[in-house]
Every structure is written in C-alpha cells, then in structure tokens.
Amino acid sequence: MTSGQEALYREGYRSVCGISGPLIFVQGVRDAGYGELVTIETPEGPRSGQILQVDRDTAVIQVFEGTTGLDESSTTIWLEKSVLTVPVGPGLMGKVLTGRGHLLEGGEVPYAEGRMSVQGLALNPARRKAPNAYVETGISTIDVMNTLVRGQKLPVFTGAGLPANRLAAQIAAGARVPGTGRPFLVVFAAMGITRREADFFLSAFQDSGALAKGVFFMNLAGDSAVERVLTPRIALTTAEYFAFTLGYDVLVILTDMLSYCDALREVSAAREEIPGRRGYPGYMYSDLASLYERSGCVEGLAGSVTQIPILTMPDDDMTHPVVDLSGYITEGQVVLSRRLADRGIYPPVQVLPSLSRLMNKGIGKGRTVPEHRAMADQLYAAYAKAQDIERLRLITGDEGLSSTERSYLVFGKSFEERFIGQPEGPRTLERSLEAAWQCLRDLPASELYRLPRDLVREILGEKGGR
C-alpha cells in the first residue's frame, strides 16, 4: 500500500477532550466503529487502543498500555479501520505470551498462519453437540464425584489464601481426555497476577512438562485494566482456533475471574456508567456469558473447548456478584474449603456444595466405569452422614454413639485424608476409584446400599466393609 492509499484508510484527530483512567475521549470523529483499532501518537512513542463507544461524533477509546503520562494537547489519534485480531497457528504451542498475545520476552509470535478476531466464533445453538466424554483432571474429588465433561464450563470457587493457583497448575499438567484419540491442549490465562505468582506458574509448568503442550497467557497486576479485559478473549480465540480448526480437545483455565471483573468495573467507572451491585457494571452478567458460552462442542467438528474458570470469593462469600452470576451461567462448581486447608489437606475440595451438572453425560459404561454414578452417590451419602454424626458427637460424646455411627467417623476422617487429600500429585481415574474403595472399607456392608451388592462382594470380599 502506498502512502497515498494509506491516507485514505487512516484519519488522524488531535481533538482529545478528556482522559479518565484507561480511557481517552475524542471529539469530531467521523465514520468510527465499535471495536475499531486506533494508534495513539504521543511524544513518548505510539500506543494502541480500541474504540469502546461512539456517541454522535465523540469516541471513547480504551488504551491497552494505559493513559499514564498522556497529555490532551500533544496526543494524536489515528483510526486504523480494522478490529483487534490475534495471530494463530500451531507455532503458538509451548509459547508464553502477555495478556495481549505478544511473546512474554518481547516481539510478535513467529510462524503465525493467520489472525482471528478476539470476539471469537459465534456458535450456532442448533449446531451445539451434547457432551459425551469426560475430561480427566487428575483430581479425585472432581473425576469421581464432580466429573468434568468435554465442552463443559465448571468453575472453581476459592477463598483468599487457598491453594487455587497450585490446583490450577496441577490440572493444567495432568488433564487429558482419555479414549478419544484426539490431540489435547491446555490454554492457560492468568489475569492480574503478581510477578511472584507468574514465576510460580512458569516454574510449575516447566517442571511438570505442561509447558510443551499448552499455550500460556500472563497478565500481570501492573499491566493495564484494558489488557486484563482482553486477556480471556484472546485466550479463548486461541482455544477456538486449536479446537475448531485443528481438531484439538482444548481445556481453558482462566484465573482469576475476580481480577477480570474488577478491571471491568474500573473501565465502567471511567465511563461514568451507573453502577450495579457493589459497583460492578449492570451488564456484567452478559459480559461473563460472552466468555463462558464460548465453550462447547460443535456438530461436524472434532474439537471441543472446555473451561475451568477460577474465582476468588471475597470474605469467602458465595453471594458476591462475580461468584453469584458465574454460578448462574456455568454448569456447576467446585468449592475449596478453608477448614480442610487449615488441616493441611490438599487439594481442599469441599465436596458437599460442589456439583457438576453435566456429569452424567460423560460417565458410565463405555465412558468411565459402569458403577461411576453409584460410587459418587455412595460417597456423597456417606460423607454427608459422617458430617452429621460429627456434629452429633459434640452433643453426646463418643459414648453416645453406636458402633455404626463410630464407623462413619472413621470413614469421614479417612475420606478427607486419603480420598480428598492427594499430596502425591495427579491420580488416574482408576487410582481415584481404588482410594474410594479403601475408604468405604471402614463402613459396614449394610451401609453401602447405593452400590450394587455383587460389586461390593467382589471388591471388598464376602462380608464387604467392616
């Protein structure tokens, strides 16, 4: 393109009328479109941004690098007449990138085969395919009791200080879709993390070998709020490319969605929008849905996108707007327990409030094991009863409990330490089921009423249980 042709496609404006937070307001703009890219020319060097809103001839621009140091009188805005895209290609595998899709060590992604819009691929609801295969995470409480299914979105609700980062790194290293024969890939996006947390993730991925079979995005706490809003969209666009163009089963881990929503709130406040609950924008529900609903399976295409968003609950409050709205959109939740973490149990999954709504679509005969649903129901029932008896014990003491009730207390302790706790690292589904049977040995055979009697005798012997 010649300079004359380029001038036809780019217009420059020196009519900046305001700067607020990460936003620039420009007057007199003609033919600008929502989502259009802009170049911001300053005496200190160029920056880039995207049009967030157009109201008559005034454009609101979000600046990717932030607005620190910008001056209204010395800033020129150039419209690029294009939308934000990210480079895609098989060469992304094994790469660590910034929240904007650049290499972490600097520079553009090499060997890119093309570019895709960060808004992603709109999935036709009529072409969505029902999930029919489970994703093995290596975490017993998920694989056995809250099974993740290919194409599902299953969030992890955690509290401040709980080992959610360690759990995310472990799932990224151990996840797979057994039995399909399709290639598997992890896309990991961290938002608003500290440099120390970034070093932890990189070290964990290198030690586990996960770095070679994934694509990793790191948005640091010092990066701009605008970049944080873009990070999950860029990660999901990458996942869609590998899933629906190359046929991969892709697991997307997004941490922490609270940081994402805080960035969304910061941008909303700079636009002086009317706030909703706790200052978050009223459109946060639809915004989160635009991310979560990019998971799924598509009729006629081999690949899939599965999501595990991780959300920190401020003050361990499950009614917090970000957690509450995410629960409405997603298909279950895995909840981490502060009580278990304080006892040194890892991963501290609180199984009773945890749930996978699509679990039955990925388990059973021909998928996992025929008794999978029955085993999960038995573990839930036994552990819930053990918790009730533990509370009863505080009133009656040990002498007020029957022998069967005391066996439930033994089971409860064994279940937390030997099944929920797995400090040795990821387990296969077979090893998780073995751990479950070992815990059930502490109960009388008559209490294993949710499992087939023949199976109980086969696994635990003629007497079954104690």
N, C-alpha and C positions, 0 to 999 in steps of 0.2 A: 504494500500500500504506500502510495506517495504521500508526501506531507500535505499536498492539497486535498487528496482523498481523505486523509486522516482528519483534517479540519472539518470536513463535512459530518463526521461522526462524533466529534468531541466539542463540547462547548464549555468555556471557562466563565466562572462567575466570581466576582470579588465583592459580593453583596452579603457577606456573612453578617447577620443581625443579632446573633446571640450564641453563647457557648454555655452549656449546662451539663455537668457531669460528663458522660461519654458522648454527648450529643452536640451537633452543630446545627444551627438554624440558618437557612439561606433564603433570601427573598429574590423575586424576579426570575425564578426558574421556569423554563419552558420545556414542554414535552418530556418531563421526567416521569419515570415509572417506579412503582413499588418494587423493592429488591434490586434496583439498578446499582451497579458498582460506580464508585467515584474515586478519583485521585485527589488528595488534598495536598496542594503545593504550599510549602512553608519555607521560611529562610533556613530552618534547620534540616530540611530534607523532606521528601514526599512521605505521606501516609496514605492509607487506604481506608475506605468506608463503604457503607451501603445505605441506600435510601430506605428509611423506615416508614415514612409517611409523607404524603403530598396533600397540602391543603391550599387550593387555588394556586397561587404562584410561590408558595412557601414550602420548602422541602426540609424535612427533618432527617439528618444523616447521623448514623451511629458509626463512630470511628473505632476501627479494630485495635489500633495501638493506644487509644486513649487520647484525651484532649490536653493533657498537661503541657504547658508551655506555648499553646496556640494563642495567637492574637488576631482579633477580628480584622484589623486593618491590613495585615500582611498575609492573609490566607486566601488562596485561590482554589475554587472547587471546579474540577473537570469531570463532566459526565462521560462515562465510558460506553454507554449504550449496550451493556451486557450485564448478565446476572452472575452471582457468585457461583463458581464451579470449583471442583477439586480434581486433581489428577488421580486416575485409577489405572490399575494394571497389576499383573501378577508380581511385578517387582516391588510392590508395597509389602509383601510378606517379609516378616523379620525386621521391619523398619520401626523406629521410634520417632514420632512426629509431635510437633507442637499442637496446640488446640486449633490452629488454623490450617493444619495439614502440611506445614513445612517440616523438613528434617530438623530434628532437635539440635543437631550440631551445626545447622545452618544450611541454606540453599534449598533449591527445588528438588522434588522427588525425581530421581533418574528413571529412565525406561518406562515412563508413563505411556499407556496405549491410547488414552483419550481423557476426556473430562466429563464430569457429570454434575448436575445442579445439586446444591446442598439440600434442596427441598425434597429430593428423593423421587421415587417412582410411586405414582398413585396406584394402589392396588384396587382392582375391580372387586367389590364384595362378592359378586356372583362367581368369581374365579378362585376365591379363597378355598383352600382344601382343608378338611378336618385333620387335625394332628393324629398321627398313628404310630409314633415311635418315641421312645424315651431317651432323654439325654442323661448320661451318667456323669455326675459331678464329682464322685469320689467321697461325698459326704453322706454318711449312713442315714441321718435323720431326713435328708432330702430324698435320696434314692429309694429308700424303703417306705417312708411314711408320707412324704410330700413330693412325689416324683415329678420332675421337670420333664415336660413333653416338648418335642420338636415343634417350634412355631409359637410356643407359649411366652408370656411375659410374667415372670414370677419375681416380685421384689423382695429384698431383704430389708427388714426394719431393724435398725440398730440404735443404741444409745451412745452418747459421747463417751469415749474411752474404752468401748468394747472392741474386740479384735476383728472388726469388719474388714479392714484392709488385709489382714492376714488371711481371712476366709476368701476374699476376692482373689488374691494371688493364688491360693491353693486351688480354687475352682478353675481358674484360668490355666493352671498347669495340668490338672487331672481330668478335665471334661472331655467327653467323647460321645459319639452316637454309635453304639455297637450294632453290628449286624446289617448295616445299610450298604456298606461298600463304597459310600461316597466320601470324598475328602472332607476333612473337618478343619475349621479355622476359628480362632478366638479374636474378636475385635474388642480391645480394652480401652476405655476412655475415662480418664481421671480429671475431675474438674475442681479447681480451687484448692489443690493440694500444696503442701509446703515442699520446699526443696528436700527436706529430710524424708518425707513420705515418698517423693519421686525416686530418691536413691534407694529406698526400701523396695519399691516395686521393681525397679530395674534389676537390683541385685537378686531378688526372688525369682524373677523371670529367667535370668541368666543361669542361676543355679539349678532350676528345675528343667531347663531346656525349652520352656514355653516361648522364649523369645524368637525361636526359629520358626514357630508355627502360628504366628499371630501378627496382628497389626496393632500398634500401641500409640495412643494419643495422650499427651501430658499437658494439661493447662494448669499453670502454677498460680498460687494465691496472688502473686504480684502482677499477673497478666490482667488485661482489661476485662471488665464485665462483659463487653460486647463479644470478645473472643470466647468467653465462657458460655455465652448463649449459643454460639456457633458450634462448639466442640461436639456435643452429641449428634447434631445434624450431620456434621462431616463424618463422624464415625459410622453412623447408620447408612449414609450414602456409600461408604466403603463396603460395609457389610452387604448391602443390596447388590453391589457390583459382583462380589465374590459369590453370592447366593444365586442370583437370578441370571447372571451372565456366564459364570464359570461352573455353576452347579455344586457349590460347597454347601455343607451344613454349617452355619455360622452362629456362634454364641457371642452376643454382645453384652459386655459387663460395663455398666455406667455407674461411676461413683464420684462424687456424691451428689444425688439429685437435689439435696437441700442447697448446696452451693449454686447449682444451676438456677434454682428458683429465687435465691437471694439476688443473683445477678439480674434476673428478670425483673425483680422488684426495684432494683437500682435504676434500671433503664426506664421503667414505668414512672418512677418518682421524678426523673429528669424531664420526662414529657409532661409532668404535672397532671397525670391521669387521676381520676377518682379512685382511691384505694379500696380494696375489698378486705377480707378477713386478715387481720394482723399486718396490714399494709401491702399485701400481695395484690397484684392486678386482678380485676374481676374475670379476665379471660385466661387465667392460669389453667383452669380445667381443660379448655380446648387446646391450649398450648401443650400441656403434658400429653394429651391424647394424640396430638400430631406427632409426637415422638414414640409413644408406646405402641400405637397402632401400626407402626412400620415393621412390626414383627409378623411372622406368619408363613404359611406355605401356599403356593400358587398352583392351581391346576395346570398341568402340562409342563411345569418347570421342576427340575430335580432338586434344587437347593431349598434352603429354608433360613429364616432369621429368627433366632430365639433370644430373648432378653432377660437379663438379671439386673435390674436397677437396684442400687443400694441407697437407702435413705436414712439419714440420721434424724432421730426423733428428739427435738429439744426437750430437756427435762423428762425424757422417756415418755412423752405424751403422744399416744396414738391418735388423738383427736387434732393434732396440729394440721393446718390446712394442707401442707405438701403431702404428708403421710395419708391424711384422710382422702384427698382427691385421688392420689395414686391407687389407693385401695379400691376405689370405685371403678377405675379404668382397667386395672390389671386382673389377673386370674389367680388370686390367692396371695399369700405372703409367707415369708419365713421370718420369725421373730427371734432376736437374740435376747438372752436373759442375763441380767446383771447378777442375779443370785448365783447362777451357775458359774459365771466368770469369776466371781469373788471366791468361789470354792476351787478355782484352778482348773475347771473343766473346759476343754477346748475341743471342738467349737461349741460355744454355749448356746445351743439352739433350744428355745423354749417350745417344745413340740405341741403342747395343748392348744395355744392360739394360732399355731401355724396351719396352713392349708394350701393345697394345690387343687384348684377346681377342675383341671383337665387331666388329673392323674389317671382316671380310669381309661382314658383313651390311649394311653401308652404302655399299659401293664397287662399282665395276664398271660395265658397260654399263647405261645408263638411270639411273644414280645419279651417278657421277662421270665417269670415262673408262674405256674397256674395258681399257686396259693398266695400270690403277692397281695391282693386286696384283703384276704382273710388275715394275713400276717400283720398288715398295717392296722386293721381294726382291732386285732387282739392286743397289740402293743399300746394303742391309744386307750383301750378299755382298762387294761391292767395298770398303766401308769396313772390314769385319772383316779382309779380306786386307791392306788398307793398314796397319792397326794391327799385324798380324803382321809385315809387312815392315819397319815402323818399328823393331820390337824386334830383328829380324834385322840391321838396319843397324848397330845398336850393337855387334854382334859382328864383322861382316865389313867394315864401312865401305862407302862408295859404290862403290868399285872391285870389290867382291864381288857386286854386284847386276847382274842382266840388264837390258836396256832395258825389258822389260815390267814388271819389278819397280820400276824407277825411275818408270815412268809411274803406278804405283799410289801412290807417294809424292807425286807431283804432284796426283793426284786427291784423296788424303786431305787435303792442305792446302787445296785449292780447295773441297772439300766442307765443311770446317769453316768456312771464311771466307765462302763465297758461298751455301751452302745452309743450314747450321745457323745461321750468323750472319745477322741481318737487322735491322741497327740503324735502317733506314729506317722500320720500323713494320710493321703487318699486311700480309700478302700474300693475294691471292686464290689459289684452288687452281691456276688457270691460270698465274699468275706463279711459284708454287712449282714446278710441273712444268717450266716454262722454265728455272728455276735448276738443277733436277736434270739436265736435258739438257745444259746448259752445262758442268756438272762432268763428266758422262760423256764429253764430247769428249776429255778427257785420256787416255782408255783406248783401246787397240786394239779394233777392231770384234770381233775373236775373243773378247774378254773380256766382251762384252755378251751372254752366252749365255742370260740369263734373259728377255730382251726378244725379241719377235717380230722376225725378220730383216727383214721388209718394213718394219716401223715404224722400225727403226734406219736403213735406207737412206733412208726418206722424210724423217726428221728430220735426220740427220747427213750425208746425201749418199751417193753410190755407195760410197765407201771406208768410211764410217762410222768414227767415232772418229779417232784419230791414225794 
